[in-house]
Amino acid sequence: MMIDEQRQAILISGESGAGKTESAKMVMQYLAHRTAPLASPAKPGAKPLPKPPPGGAAEPPSAGTAPIEEQVLESNPLLEAFGNAKTVRNDNSSRFGKFVEIDFDVAGRVSGACISTYLLERSRVVSINAPERSYHIFYQLCAGASPEQRAALRLEAGAAGFRYLAASATGGAAPCFTLDNVDDAEELRSTLDAMAIVGLGEAEREAVLRTVAAVLHLGNVEFAPAPDEGAAPAGPGAAAALGAVASLLEVAEPALLTALTTRVIATAGERIVKRLSAAAAAESRDSLAKNLYARLFDWLVAAVNRKISALGGGGRGGRSIGILDIYGFESFQDNSFEQLCINLANERLQQQFNQHVFKGEQEEYAREGIDWSYVQFVDNQDCLEVLEGSAAAPALAVFPLVDEACRLPRATYQDLAHSLRTRLADRPRFSAPRRPQHSFAVEHYAGRVTYSTELLLDKNKDFTVAEHVGLLAGSGSPFVRALFAEAEAGGGEPAAAPAIGGRGRAAGSAFKLNSVGAQFRRQLQGLMGTLNQCAPHYIRCVKPNPESRPGSLAPEYVLEQLRAGGVLEAVRIACAGFPTRKAFRCARRGQASSAAPDLGLGLCRVKRWRRAGSRARRRGGPRGAQAWRVARPARRTHVIAAGRTACARSARSARAAAGRAAGGTKPRRVSGARAACRRADRPAARRAGRLCSGTTS
């Protein structure tokens, strides 16, 4: 990177639970260790930053005192707390994609970074399955809050007192509130320290925790049919939760209840207020909870970027290394919209791997006339056409058909399943299982996955409810207002929303629909464009067994992952071809640079030698002039290059190289010139002597 000034990218891939997140952290720690100053705590042996005591009285470390490398590293635990969760296969599964691009200055030190995120799993906020958990920050807050915070945030009941967190107790299974070998209270202190290190002030940290608590209390606002019409809080507990949400978000309680239980339909010349049923009000509540948490997560990413992107005055350029940590391929018993998007991302990454390792490399061998036997590999382009469409039929694919169904006011998941089964029946990678009737299957590069259409439409609809936005944009909290300030001007395509709003007209609906799938595909397109500008390096994480048991290796399971990822074919190409290749100019420049570890220092030495020879000429009389003539070839470019190469060789090789560069000057004359220079100016003689008889002594 430093020699070629070519952006680099490290792509970490593998199945869910294979260790991608830990590998990404290790890569970042290595880069920070290699580039950190000697006094930085990122170096081994340095004194770590102190943590506050359990009471929380001590002030956490600030961004002004933390080194650059540590501020970049501390973004990991912060985003993990808000974006990772326990799943069936992994106790710390990333439920969002992350691309971290680290910038370096001319000296090879970290100058800043930028984080891009992709598709946070919003549905996990309001719905989890046994034995999974929601996002870590909810459990950290319930376990690690101080007594004062518990009283202010109304967390006395703990994690078991919140419906969103207790939802994992389905089917008779016990709810999952804790993880083995993980102390959530200690993790909360680490998260707060990370917030402080990346530059969040005490008021901002407190506002973040208040927003997290508000999301938890929203889940306890349950509705029942009202005596007259519409919906009302179901009992004193729901009313108390509604008051807690209003207090934490600093809005009026009656206004919050109105926003959750009514919709305004604008028609020509009038506004109609429609009261929602209890079921529709519950969906409205969940929509607000997901929207609020997603905006909080986006705000945290933006806050981290504002800090670390400006460190050291660094900017996006050729000296950067990107690290991609994105969710792995997933195939569960029940697969829905999240798995469809995750597996699309993995298909895109597999295609990028195929293009670079298989297609591009073998085409380069053919262009250069190398005798080469073509290595066959499994191309997944046909699978991408099933998911996203082809150039000939861009609308005939899974994601476009899902978006089309979302625009129809009365489309159901059965209608979507029928449309997919009939219109994609001739695709070789698509199949329609007999049971259940509302499912479809896609043959991915890593295996066949069956998806259910039951919740695809609801999860693809990213509704922005005008009543929610208007209420929270006028909150008494500056933090909450900032979360929703941009939404009032934000757009979206109008769409009917019968699931919540009933029979409202599309043109005057209070809803704005943004397709989550379309947004995600645009993000993936931008990511692929960035990766195509970088020199890619691949890390394949392999899961040793499907049960995630330590110390157990399932050979057939491992071999299947290697086959599916194209690793075996890539090894065959590397063994039969040329695994290390460089363009001629880059290789020549790299060879010259490897002879002199510090190019800037080498150029400074050449300038000092020239100045020394000039002083010897002025002070040494005739013999000084003779020395100047001997040292004069240093002004030539090929002599400078020879001097750099000589710095890395032995003394004998250095003398031979300098002799050749000087044009075969006789040793006796060189010796006389050195003596004259020594008498005229000893410091100059030492410099000129090194130039004449070898650049190293």
C-alpha positions as CSV (number, residue, x, y, z in Angstrom):
1,M,0.0,0.0,0.0
2,M,2.7,2.5,1.0
3,I,4.8,1.7,-2.1
4,D,2.1,1.5,-4.8
5,E,-0.4,3.9,-3.1
6,Q,-3.1,1.5,-4.0
7,R,-6.2,1.1,-1.8
8,Q,-6.4,-2.3,-0.2
9,A,-9.4,-4.3,1.0
10,I,-9.5,-7.3,3.3
11,L,-12.7,-9.3,2.7
12,I,-13.6,-11.6,5.6
13,S,-16.3,-14.2,4.8
14,G,-17.7,-17.4,6.1
15,E,-20.8,-19.0,7.6
16,S,-22.6,-17.5,10.6
17,G,-20.5,-18.2,13.7
18,A,-17.3,-19.0,11.8
19,G,-15.4,-16.1,13.5
20,K,-15.6,-13.2,11.0
21,T,-16.1,-10.5,13.7
22,E,-13.2,-11.7,15.8
23,S,-11.0,-12.0,12.7
24,A,-11.8,-8.4,11.8
25,K,-11.0,-7.2,15.2
26,M,-7.6,-9.0,15.1
27,V,-6.8,-7.4,11.8
28,M,-7.6,-4.0,13.1
29,Q,-5.6,-4.6,16.3
30,Y,-2.6,-5.7,14.2
31,L,-2.8,-2.6,12.0
32,A,-3.1,-0.4,15.1
33,H,-0.2,-2.2,16.8
34,R,2.1,-1.8,13.7
35,T,1.4,1.9,13.2
36,A,1.0,3.1,16.8
37,P,3.7,5.3,18.4
38,L,5.8,3.6,21.1
39,A,4.0,5.5,23.9
40,S,0.6,4.4,22.7
41,P,-1.5,2.0,24.9
42,A,-2.1,0.0,21.8
43,K,1.5,-1.2,22.0
44,P,2.3,-4.2,24.2
45,G,3.5,-3.3,27.7
46,A,1.9,0.1,27.7
47,K,-0.2,1.1,30.7
48,P,-3.9,0.5,30.0
49,L,-6.4,3.2,30.5
50,P,-8.2,2.9,33.9
51,K,-11.8,1.8,34.1
52,P,-14.3,3.4,36.4
53,P,-15.2,1.6,39.6
54,P,-18.5,-0.4,39.8
55,G,-20.2,2.7,41.3
56,G,-19.5,4.6,38.1
57,A,-18.1,7.7,39.9
58,A,-14.8,7.9,38.0
59,E,-14.8,9.9,34.8
60,P,-14.1,7.6,31.8
61,P,-11.2,8.3,29.4
62,S,-11.8,11.1,27.0
63,A,-11.3,11.3,23.3
64,G,-8.7,14.1,23.7
65,T,-6.3,11.9,25.7
66,A,-6.8,8.6,23.8
67,P,-4.4,7.9,20.9
68,I,-5.7,7.8,17.4
69,E,-5.4,4.0,17.1
70,E,-7.3,3.3,20.3
71,Q,-10.2,5.6,19.2
72,V,-10.5,3.6,15.9
73,L,-10.4,0.3,17.8
74,E,-13.0,1.4,20.4
75,S,-15.6,1.7,17.7
76,N,-15.7,-2.1,17.7
77,P,-17.2,-2.7,21.2
78,L,-19.5,0.2,20.8
79,L,-21.1,-1.0,17.6
80,E,-21.1,-4.6,18.8
81,A,-23.2,-3.6,21.8
82,F,-25.8,-1.9,19.6
83,G,-25.6,-4.2,16.5
84,N,-24.8,-7.7,17.7
85,A,-27.0,-10.3,19.3
86,K,-27.2,-14.0,20.3
87,T,-28.6,-16.3,17.6
88,V,-29.0,-20.0,17.3
89,R,-25.5,-20.4,15.9
90,N,-23.5,-17.6,17.5
91,D,-23.5,-15.8,20.9
92,N,-22.1,-12.6,19.3
93,S,-23.6,-12.6,15.8
94,S,-23.3,-9.3,13.8
95,R,-26.8,-8.3,12.7
96,F,-25.5,-5.6,10.4
97,G,-22.7,-5.4,7.8
98,K,-19.7,-3.2,8.4
99,F,-16.9,-1.9,6.2
100,V,-14.1,0.0,8.1
101,E,-11.7,1.9,5.9
102,I,-8.5,3.0,7.8
103,D,-6.5,5.8,6.3
104,F,-2.7,6.2,6.7
105,D,-0.5,9.3,6.3
106,V,2.8,9.4,4.3
107,A,4.7,8.0,7.3
108,G,2.4,4.9,7.5
109,R,0.6,6.0,10.7
110,V,-3.2,5.8,11.2
111,S,-4.6,9.2,10.3
112,G,-8.3,8.4,10.5
113,A,-11.1,6.0,9.5
114,C,-14.6,5.7,8.1
115,I,-17.3,3.2,8.9
116,S,-20.1,2.2,6.6
117,T,-22.9,0.0,7.8
118,Y,-25.4,-2.2,6.0
119,L,-28.9,-3.4,6.8
120,L,-29.4,-3.5,10.6
121,E,-31.9,-6.2,11.5
122,R,-34.7,-4.0,12.8
123,S,-37.2,-6.8,13.4
124,R,-35.0,-8.2,16.2
125,V,-35.9,-5.2,18.3
126,V,-39.5,-6.3,18.6
127,S,-39.4,-10.0,17.8
128,I,-36.9,-12.7,18.8
129,N,-37.1,-16.5,18.8
130,A,-36.0,-19.0,21.4
131,P,-33.2,-19.3,22.4
132,E,-32.0,-16.1,20.9
133,R,-31.5,-12.6,22.4
134,S,-32.1,-9.1,21.2
135,Y,-29.3,-6.6,21.0
136,H,-26.6,-6.7,23.7
137,I,-27.2,-3.1,24.9
138,F,-30.6,-3.9,26.3
139,Y,-29.3,-6.6,28.6
140,Q,-26.2,-4.6,29.5
141,L,-28.4,-1.7,30.6
142,C,-30.7,-3.8,32.7
143,A,-27.8,-5.6,34.4
144,G,-25.2,-2.7,34.8
145,A,-27.2,0.4,35.4
146,S,-26.4,2.2,38.7
147,P,-29.1,2.6,41.3
148,E,-29.6,6.2,40.2
149,Q,-29.9,5.2,36.6
150,R,-32.4,2.4,37.5
151,A,-34.6,4.9,39.2
152,A,-34.4,7.5,36.4
153,L,-34.9,5.0,33.6
154,R,-37.4,2.9,35.5
155,L,-35.5,-0.4,35.2
156,E,-36.3,-1.9,38.6
157,A,-37.8,-5.0,37.1
158,G,-34.7,-6.0,35.1
159,A,-34.6,-7.7,31.7
160,A,-37.4,-10.1,32.7
161,G,-39.8,-7.2,33.1
162,F,-39.8,-6.2,29.5
163,R,-41.9,-7.9,26.9
164,Y,-39.5,-7.4,24.0
165,L,-36.7,-9.2,25.9
166,A,-39.0,-12.0,27.4
167,A,-40.3,-12.8,23.9
168,S,-37.7,-15.5,23.5
169,A,-39.7,-17.7,25.9
170,T,-41.9,-19.1,23.1
171,G,-43.0,-22.7,22.7
172,G,-42.4,-23.4,26.4
173,A,-38.7,-22.5,26.3
174,A,-37.1,-20.5,29.1
175,P,-36.3,-16.9,28.1
176,C,-32.6,-16.2,27.4
177,F,-31.4,-13.2,29.4
178,T,-27.7,-14.1,30.0
179,L,-24.7,-15.5,28.1
180,D,-22.2,-18.0,29.3
181,N,-18.9,-16.4,30.5
182,V,-20.3,-12.9,29.8
183,D,-20.9,-10.3,32.5
184,D,-23.4,-7.8,31.0
185,A,-22.7,-5.3,33.8
186,E,-19.0,-5.2,33.0
187,E,-19.8,-5.0,29.3
188,L,-21.9,-1.9,29.9
189,R,-19.0,-0.2,31.5
190,S,-16.8,-1.1,28.5
191,T,-19.5,0.3,26.2
192,L,-19.7,3.6,28.1
193,D,-15.9,3.8,28.0
194,A,-15.9,3.3,24.3
195,M,-18.5,6.0,23.9
196,A,-16.2,8.4,25.8
197,I,-13.1,7.4,23.9
198,V,-14.8,8.1,20.5
199,G,-15.9,11.5,21.7
200,L,-19.4,11.3,23.1
201,G,-19.9,13.6,26.0
202,E,-21.6,12.7,29.3
203,A,-24.9,14.3,28.2
204,E,-24.9,12.4,24.9
205,R,-24.2,9.1,26.7
206,E,-27.0,9.7,29.1
207,A,-29.4,10.6,26.2
208,V,-28.4,7.3,24.4
209,L,-29.3,5.3,27.4
210,R,-32.6,7.1,27.9
211,T,-33.5,6.3,24.2
212,V,-32.6,2.6,24.7
213,A,-34.8,2.5,27.9
214,A,-37.6,4.1,25.9
215,V,-37.5,1.4,23.3
216,L,-37.8,-1.3,26.1
217,H,-40.8,0.5,27.7
218,L,-42.5,0.8,24.4
219,G,-42.8,-3.0,24.2
220,N,-44.8,-3.0,27.5
221,V,-47.4,-0.6,26.0
222,E,-50.1,-3.2,25.2
223,F,-53.4,-2.3,23.8
224,A,-57.0,-3.5,24.2
225,P,-60.2,-2.5,22.5
226,A,-61.5,0.8,23.9
227,P,-65.1,0.9,25.3
228,D,-66.2,3.3,22.6
229,E,-64.0,2.7,19.6
230,G,-60.4,2.2,18.7
231,A,-57.6,1.1,21.2
232,A,-56.6,2.0,24.7
233,P,-53.8,0.9,27.1
234,A,-54.5,-2.6,28.4
235,G,-54.4,-2.1,32.2
236,P,-52.3,0.0,34.7
237,G,-49.1,-1.7,33.6
238,A,-49.5,-0.5,30.0
239,A,-50.5,3.0,31.2
240,A,-47.4,3.2,33.4
241,A,-45.2,2.1,30.5
242,L,-46.8,4.7,28.3
243,G,-45.9,7.4,30.9
244,A,-42.3,6.1,31.1
245,V,-41.9,6.4,27.3
246,A,-43.3,9.9,27.3
247,S,-41.0,11.0,30.1
248,L,-37.9,9.5,28.6
249,L,-38.6,10.9,25.1
250,E,-39.8,14.2,26.6
251,V,-43.1,14.3,24.8
252,A,-46.6,14.8,26.1
253,E,-48.3,11.5,27.2
254,P,-51.7,12.3,25.5
255,A,-49.9,13.2,22.3
256,L,-47.9,9.9,22.3
257,L,-51.1,7.9,22.9
258,T,-52.8,9.8,20.0
259,A,-49.8,9.1,17.6
260,L,-49.9,5.4,18.4
261,T,-53.7,4.9,18.2
262,T,-54.8,7.2,15.4
263,R,-54.0,8.0,11.8
264,V,-54.7,11.1,9.8
265,I,-55.9,10.6,6.2
266,A,-55.6,13.7,4.0
267,T,-58.2,14.0,1.3
268,A,-59.1,16.8,-1.0
269,G,-59.9,19.7,1.3
270,E,-60.2,17.8,4.5
271,R,-58.3,15.7,7.1
272,I,-59.9,12.5,8.5
273,V,-58.7,11.1,11.8
274,K,-59.1,7.3,11.9
275,R,-58.9,5.4,15.2
276,L,-56.9,2.2,15.0
277,S,-57.9,-1.2,16.3
278,A,-55.9,-2.8,19.1
279,A,-53.9,-5.0,16.7
280,A,-53.2,-2.0,14.4
281,A,-52.1,0.1,17.4
282,A,-49.7,-2.7,18.5
283,E,-48.2,-2.7,15.0
284,S,-47.9,1.1,15.1
285,R,-46.1,0.8,18.5
286,D,-43.6,-1.8,17.0
287,S,-43.0,0.4,14.0
288,L,-42.1,3.3,16.3
289,A,-39.7,1.1,18.4
290,K,-37.9,-0.2,15.3
291,N,-37.6,3.2,13.7
292,L,-36.4,4.8,17.0
293,Y,-33.7,2.2,17.5
294,A,-32.6,2.2,13.9
295,R,-32.2,6.0,14.0
296,L,-30.2,5.7,17.2
297,F,-27.9,3.2,15.6
298,D,-27.4,5.4,12.6
299,W,-26.7,8.4,14.8
300,L,-24.0,6.4,16.7
301,V,-22.3,5.4,13.5
302,A,-22.4,9.0,12.3
303,A,-21.0,10.3,15.6
304,V,-18.1,7.8,15.4
305,N,-17.4,8.8,11.9
306,R,-17.3,12.5,12.7
307,K,-14.6,11.8,15.3
308,I,-12.4,9.2,13.6
309,S,-12.6,10.5,10.1
310,A,-11.1,13.8,11.2
311,L,-8.2,12.3,13.2
312,G,-4.8,13.6,12.2
313,G,-6.3,15.4,9.2
314,G,-6.5,12.2,7.2
315,G,-8.6,12.0,4.1
316,R,-9.7,9.3,1.6
317,G,-6.8,8.5,-0.7
318,G,-4.6,5.8,-2.0
319,R,-3.2,4.9,1.4
320,S,-6.1,3.1,3.0
321,I,-7.0,-0.5,4.1
322,G,-10.6,-1.5,4.2
323,I,-11.9,-4.3,6.3
324,L,-15.2,-5.9,5.5
325,D,-17.0,-7.7,8.3
326,I,-20.4,-8.7,7.0
327,Y,-22.9,-11.3,8.2
328,G,-22.2,-14.8,7.0
329,F,-24.4,-17.1,5.0
330,E,-27.4,-18.2,7.0
331,S,-29.8,-21.2,6.6
332,F,-32.2,-21.9,9.5
333,Q,-35.3,-23.9,9.9
334,D,-37.4,-20.8,9.3
335,N,-35.8,-18.3,6.9
336,S,-37.4,-14.9,6.2
337,F,-36.5,-11.5,4.8
338,E,-33.3,-11.1,6.9
339,Q,-31.8,-14.3,5.6
340,L,-32.8,-13.4,2.0
341,C,-30.8,-10.1,2.2
342,I,-27.9,-11.7,4.1
343,N,-27.5,-14.4,1.5
344,L,-27.8,-11.9,-1.3
345,A,-24.8,-10.1,0.2
346,N,-22.9,-13.3,0.4
347,E,-23.7,-14.1,-3.2
348,R,-22.4,-10.7,-4.3
349,L,-19.2,-11.3,-2.4
350,Q,-18.8,-14.7,-3.9
351,Q,-19.2,-13.2,-7.3
352,Q,-16.5,-10.7,-6.6
353,F,-14.3,-13.5,-5.5
354,N,-15.0,-15.4,-8.7
355,Q,-14.3,-12.3,-10.8
356,H,-11.0,-11.6,-9.2
357,V,-9.6,-15.1,-8.5
358,F,-11.1,-17.2,-11.3
359,K,-12.2,-15.1,-14.3
360,G,-9.7,-12.2,-14.0
361,E,-6.6,-14.2,-13.3
362,Q,-7.2,-16.8,-16.0
363,E,-8.1,-14.1,-18.6
364,E,-4.8,-12.4,-17.7
365,Y,-2.9,-15.6,-18.4
366,A,-4.6,-15.9,-21.8
367,R,-3.8,-12.3,-22.7
368,E,-0.1,-12.8,-21.9
369,G,0.1,-16.0,-23.9
370,I,0.9,-18.3,-21.0
371,D,0.3,-22.0,-21.7
372,W,-2.7,-22.5,-19.3
373,S,-5.3,-25.2,-18.8
374,Y,-8.6,-23.5,-17.9
375,V,-9.8,-24.3,-14.3
376,Q,-13.6,-24.8,-14.1
377,F,-15.5,-23.2,-11.3
378,V,-19.1,-22.8,-10.2
379,D,-20.4,-19.4,-11.4
380,N,-23.2,-17.9,-9.3
381,Q,-24.3,-15.3,-11.9
382,D,-27.5,-17.2,-12.5
383,C,-28.4,-17.2,-8.8
384,L,-27.9,-13.4,-8.7
385,E,-30.3,-13.1,-11.7
386,V,-32.9,-15.1,-9.8
387,L,-32.6,-12.7,-6.8
388,E,-32.0,-9.3,-8.5
389,G,-32.9,-9.7,-12.2
390,S,-30.9,-9.7,-15.4
391,A,-30.3,-7.0,-18.0
392,A,-32.9,-8.6,-20.3
393,A,-35.6,-8.9,-17.5
394,P,-34.7,-6.6,-14.6
395,A,-38.2,-6.9,-13.0
396,L,-38.4,-10.7,-13.1
397,A,-36.6,-11.7,-9.9
398,V,-37.3,-12.2,-6.2
399,F,-36.5,-8.7,-4.9
400,P,-38.3,-6.8,-7.7
401,L,-41.4,-9.0,-7.3
402,V,-41.4,-8.4,-3.5
403,D,-41.3,-4.6,-4.1
404,E,-44.1,-4.9,-6.6
405,A,-46.3,-6.7,-4.1
406,C,-45.5,-4.1,-1.5
407,R,-46.9,-1.3,-3.8
408,L,-50.3,-3.1,-4.1
409,P,-52.8,-2.1,-1.4
410,R,-54.3,-5.5,-0.8
411,A,-51.5,-7.9,-1.6
412,T,-51.0,-10.8,0.8
413,Y,-48.1,-13.2,1.4
414,Q,-50.1,-15.9,-0.4
415,D,-50.3,-13.6,-3.5
416,L,-46.6,-13.1,-3.3
417,A,-45.9,-16.8,-3.1
418,H,-48.1,-17.5,-6.1
419,S,-46.4,-14.7,-8.1
420,L,-42.9,-16.0,-7.3
421,R,-43.8,-19.7,-8.0
422,T,-45.4,-19.0,-11.4
423,R,-43.2,-16.3,-12.8
424,L,-39.8,-17.8,-11.7
425,A,-40.7,-21.5,-12.3
426,D,-38.4,-21.8,-15.3
427,R,-35.2,-20.6,-13.5
428,P,-32.8,-23.4,-12.8
429,R,-31.8,-22.0,-9.4
430,F,-35.4,-21.5,-8.2
431,S,-37.8,-24.2,-7.0
432,A,-41.2,-24.4,-5.3
433,P,-41.5,-26.9,-2.5
434,R,-44.8,-28.7,-2.1
435,R,-45.0,-27.9,1.6
436,P,-45.5,-25.2,2.8
437,Q,-47.4,-23.6,-0.1
438,H,-46.3,-20.1,0.8
439,S,-42.5,-20.9,0.5
440,F,-39.9,-20.9,-2.2
441,A,-36.3,-22.2,-2.4
442,V,-33.1,-20.8,-4.0
443,E,-30.1,-22.8,-4.8
444,H,-27.2,-20.7,-3.4
445,Y,-23.5,-21.2,-3.8
446,A,-23.4,-22.6,-0.3
447,G,-26.5,-24.8,-0.6
448,R,-30.3,-24.7,-0.9
449,V,-32.3,-22.4,1.3
450,T,-36.1,-22.4,1.7
451,Y,-37.7,-19.0,2.4
452,S,-41.2,-18.3,3.8
453,T,-43.2,-15.4,2.3
454,E,-45.3,-15.0,5.4
455,L,-43.5,-11.9,6.7
456,L,-41.6,-10.8,3.6
457,L,-44.0,-8.0,2.8
458,D,-44.1,-6.6,6.3
459,K,-40.4,-6.7,6.7
460,N,-39.7,-5.1,3.3
461,K,-41.9,-2.1,4.1
462,D,-39.9,0.6,5.9
463,F,-42.9,2.8,6.8
464,T,-42.3,6.3,8.1
465,V,-45.4,7.3,10.0
466,A,-46.0,11.0,9.8
467,E,-47.6,11.1,13.3
468,H,-44.5,9.5,14.9
469,V,-42.1,11.8,13.1
470,G,-44.1,14.9,13.9
471,L,-44.4,14.0,17.6
472,L,-40.7,13.2,18.2
473,A,-39.4,16.0,16.0
474,G,-41.0,18.4,18.5
475,S,-39.6,16.6,21.5
476,G,-38.2,18.6,24.5
477,S,-35.0,16.6,24.2
478,P,-32.5,18.1,21.7
479,F,-31.1,14.5,21.2
480,V,-34.5,13.1,20.2
481,R,-35.2,16.1,18.0
482,A,-31.8,15.5,16.2
483,L,-32.8,11.9,15.5
484,F,-35.9,12.9,13.7
485,A,-35.0,16.3,12.3
486,E,-34.0,14.9,8.8
487,A,-37.1,12.7,8.6
488,E,-39.5,15.6,8.2
489,A,-37.8,16.6,4.9
490,G,-37.2,12.9,3.9
491,G,-39.0,11.4,1.0
492,G,-40.3,8.0,0.0
493,E,-42.7,6.6,-2.4
494,P,-46.4,6.9,-1.4
495,A,-48.0,3.6,-0.8
496,A,-51.2,2.2,0.8
497,A,-50.7,0.6,4.2
498,P,-53.6,-1.7,4.9
499,A,-51.8,-3.5,7.7
500,I,-51.9,-0.5,9.9
501,G,-53.9,2.3,8.4
502,G,-56.8,0.5,6.9
503,R,-58.3,1.9,3.6
504,G,-56.4,5.1,3.4
505,R,-55.9,6.5,-0.1
506,A,-52.3,6.1,-1.4
507,A,-52.1,9.7,-2.6
508,G,-53.1,11.1,0.8
509,S,-51.7,8.5,3.1
510,A,-49.8,9.5,6.2
511,F,-47.3,6.8,5.3
512,K,-44.1,6.9,3.3
513,L,-42.8,3.6,2.0
514,N,-39.1,2.9,1.5
515,S,-38.4,-0.6,0.3
516,V,-35.8,-2.1,2.6
517,G,-34.7,-4.5,-0.1
518,A,-34.1,-1.7,-2.6
519,Q,-32.1,0.3,-0.1
520,F,-30.0,-2.7,0.7
521,R,-29.3,-3.5,-2.9
522,R,-28.2,0.2,-3.5
523,Q,-25.9,-0.1,-0.5
524,L,-24.4,-3.4,-1.9
525,Q,-23.9,-1.7,-5.3
526,G,-21.9,1.1,-3.6
527,L,-19.9,-1.5,-1.6
528,M,-19.0,-3.4,-4.7
529,G,-18.0,-0.2,-6.4
530,T,-15.6,0.6,-3.5
531,L,-14.2,-3.0,-3.5
532,N,-13.5,-2.8,-7.2
533,Q,-11.3,0.2,-6.7
534,C,-9.2,-1.7,-4.1
535,A,-6.7,-4.6,-4.3
536,P,-8.6,-7.4,-2.6
537,H,-7.3,-9.9,-0.1
538,Y,-9.5,-12.7,1.2
539,I,-9.9,-14.3,4.6
540,R,-12.1,-17.4,4.6
541,C,-13.4,-18.3,8.1
542,V,-14.3,-22.0,8.4
543,K,-16.6,-23.3,11.0
544,P,-15.3,-26.6,12.5
545,N,-18.7,-28.1,13.3
546,P,-22.4,-27.1,12.9
547,E,-23.1,-27.2,16.7
548,S,-20.3,-24.6,17.6
549,R,-18.8,-27.1,20.0
550,P,-15.2,-26.3,21.1
551,G,-12.5,-28.9,20.3
552,S,-14.6,-30.7,17.7
553,L,-13.9,-31.0,14.0
554,A,-16.3,-32.4,11.5
555,P,-14.3,-33.1,8.3
556,E,-17.2,-33.4,5.9
557,Y,-18.7,-30.2,7.2
558,V,-15.4,-28.3,6.8
559,L,-14.9,-29.8,3.3
560,E,-18.3,-28.7,2.2
561,Q,-17.6,-25.1,3.2
562,L,-14.3,-25.1,1.3
563,R,-16.1,-26.5,-1.8
564,A,-18.9,-24.0,-1.6
565,G,-16.6,-21.0,-1.2
566,G,-14.4,-22.0,-4.1
567,V,-11.3,-22.4,-1.9
568,L,-10.3,-25.7,-3.5
569,E,-10.4,-24.2,-7.0
570,A,-8.5,-21.1,-5.9
571,V,-5.7,-23.3,-4.4
572,R,-5.5,-25.2,-7.7
573,I,-5.1,-22.0,-9.6
574,A,-2.5,-20.6,-7.2
575,C,-0.5,-23.8,-7.4
576,A,-0.6,-24.1,-11.2
577,G,-0.2,-20.4,-11.9
578,F,1.6,-17.4,-10.5
579,P,0.2,-16.6,-7.0
580,T,2.3,-13.4,-6.7
581,R,2.2,-10.9,-9.6
582,K,3.0,-7.2,-10.0
583,A,3.1,-4.8,-12.8
584,F,6.7,-4.1,-14.0
585,R,6.8,-0.5,-12.8
586,C,5.4,-1.3,-9.4
587,A,7.8,-4.2,-9.0
588,R,10.8,-2.1,-10.0
589,R,9.8,0.7,-7.6
590,G,9.2,-1.8,-4.8
591,Q,12.6,-3.4,-5.3
592,A,14.3,0.0,-5.1
593,S,12.3,0.9,-2.0
594,S,13.1,-2.4,-0.3
595,A,16.8,-1.6,-0.5
596,A,16.3,1.6,1.4
597,P,13.7,1.4,4.2
598,D,13.3,5.2,4.5
599,L,13.2,6.8,1.0
600,G,12.9,10.3,2.5
601,L,16.1,9.8,4.6
602,G,18.0,8.5,1.5
603,L,17.1,11.6,-0.5
604,C,18.2,13.8,2.4
605,R,21.5,12.0,2.6
606,V,22.2,12.6,-1.1
607,K,21.5,16.3,-0.6
608,R,23.8,16.5,2.3
609,W,26.5,14.7,0.3
610,R,26.2,17.3,-2.5
611,R,26.4,20.2,0.0
612,A,29.4,18.6,1.7
613,G,31.2,18.3,-1.7
614,S,30.5,21.9,-2.4
615,R,32.0,23.0,0.9
616,A,35.0,20.9,0.2
617,R,35.5,22.5,-3.1
618,R,35.4,26.0,-1.6
619,R,37.7,25.3,1.3
620,G,40.1,22.7,0.0
621,G,41.7,24.6,-2.9
622,P,42.8,22.4,-5.9
623,R,42.5,19.2,-4.0
624,G,39.1,20.2,-2.8
625,A,38.1,20.8,-6.4
626,Q,39.4,17.3,-7.2
627,A,37.1,15.9,-4.5
628,W,34.2,17.9,-5.9
629,R,34.8,16.3,-9.3
630,V,34.8,12.8,-7.7
631,A,31.6,13.6,-5.7
632,R,29.8,15.2,-8.7
633,P,28.3,12.0,-10.1
634,A,26.0,12.0,-7.1
635,R,24.0,14.6,-8.8
636,R,22.9,12.1,-11.4
637,T,19.7,10.1,-10.9
638,H,21.3,6.7,-11.6
639,V,23.9,7.3,-8.9
640,I,21.2,8.2,-6.4
641,A,19.4,4.9,-7.1
642,A,22.7,3.0,-6.8
643,G,23.3,4.7,-3.5
644,R,19.9,3.6,-2.2
645,T,20.5,0.0,-3.2
646,A,23.9,0.1,-1.6
647,C,22.4,1.0,1.8
648,A,20.9,-2.5,2.2
649,R,24.0,-4.5,1.0
650,S,27.1,-5.6,2.7
651,A,30.1,-3.3,2.8
652,R,31.8,-5.1,-0.1
653,S,28.8,-5.0,-2.4
654,A,28.3,-1.3,-1.4
655,R,31.8,-0.4,-2.5
656,A,31.4,-2.2,-5.8
657,A,28.1,-0.5,-6.5
658,A,29.5,2.9,-5.7
659,G,32.5,2.2,-7.8
660,R,30.4,1.3,-10.8
661,A,28.2,4.4,-10.3
662,A,31.3,6.7,-10.2
663,G,32.2,5.5,-13.6
664,G,35.2,3.3,-12.7
665,T,37.2,5.9,-10.8
666,K,40.7,4.6,-9.9
667,P,41.1,3.7,-6.3
668,R,44.2,5.8,-5.9
669,R,42.5,8.9,-7.1
670,V,39.5,8.3,-4.8
671,S,41.9,7.9,-1.9
672,G,43.6,11.2,-2.7
673,A,40.3,13.0,-3.0
674,R,39.3,11.6,0.4
675,A,42.5,12.8,2.0
676,A,42.1,16.3,0.5
677,C,38.6,16.5,1.7
678,R,39.6,15.3,5.2
679,R,42.2,18.1,5.6
680,A,39.8,20.7,4.2
681,D,36.7,19.7,6.1
682,R,36.4,16.6,8.2
683,P,32.6,16.4,8.3
684,A,32.5,17.0,4.5
685,A,35.2,14.4,4.0
686,R,33.2,11.7,5.9
687,R,30.1,12.4,3.7
688,A,32.1,12.6,0.4
689,G,34.1,9.5,1.4
690,R,31.0,7.4,2.0
691,L,29.7,8.5,-1.4
692,C,32.9,7.7,-3.3
693,S,33.8,4.3,-1.7
694,G,30.4,3.0,-0.7
695,T,27.4,4.5,1.0
696,T,27.7,2.3,4.1
697,S,30.8,2.1,6.3
